[in-house]
């Protein structure tokens, strides 16, 4: 948002932090768990980033997941993996503001680290199909954003806004997933924390191929319904989305 009065902006961060705490404190939908998003945090993280911006969004999401993990405790190691949520928030925020090149570098770096890890070659390649799809959506997003540079000035259509919100949500969520994969595989926590063998990892990859895509789809639909309403309310207050 534009530079708000300090008190108003702090209040907005607090509201979204509370929203993230609630989402992270609730047990997620009844799907097979692959170790990603045990809670409903996947609903709140992209919305937080798109509305607040990258840094305020990160701060709000970080407070939310750290507090939520104390309310709904999932193990000490989950405090490390859940940093993926505020990172996903940053990516959603950045690409909504046209800074898709940063997301491209992020994806290239973490995917490169993954495929440089030998055990990754023994996992089903198709198991990360949603991550690859999000990566391939970046050029599409760049094209759509280029066609709608004046989105924040009300000169783009509502349909284009929905496309951009959907892409920002999906790419941000998969950036979260990719961070968790980076911690698990290249950082070797699959051995250090969990003592998983190749067979266990292969099972996780198969389950994750279904579970994360369902949750990402659900979050994308929610964002498409909620974000335009919030943006409209913000504009009626005389505010605009920030470029920061």
Buried (B, 14 or more C-beta within 10 A) or exposed (E): BEEBEEEEBEEBBEBBBBBBBBBBBBEBEEEEEBBBBBBBBBBBBBBBBBBBBBBBBBBBBBBBBBBBBEEBEBEEEBBBBBBBBBBBBBBBBBBBBBBBEEBBEBBEEBBEBBEEBEBBEEBBEEBBEBBBBBBEBBEEBBEBBEEBEEBBEEEBEEEBBBBBBBBBBBBBBBBBBBBBBBBBBBBEBBEEBBEBEEEEBBBBBBBBBBBBBEBBBBBBEBBBEBBBEEBEEBEEEEBBBBEE
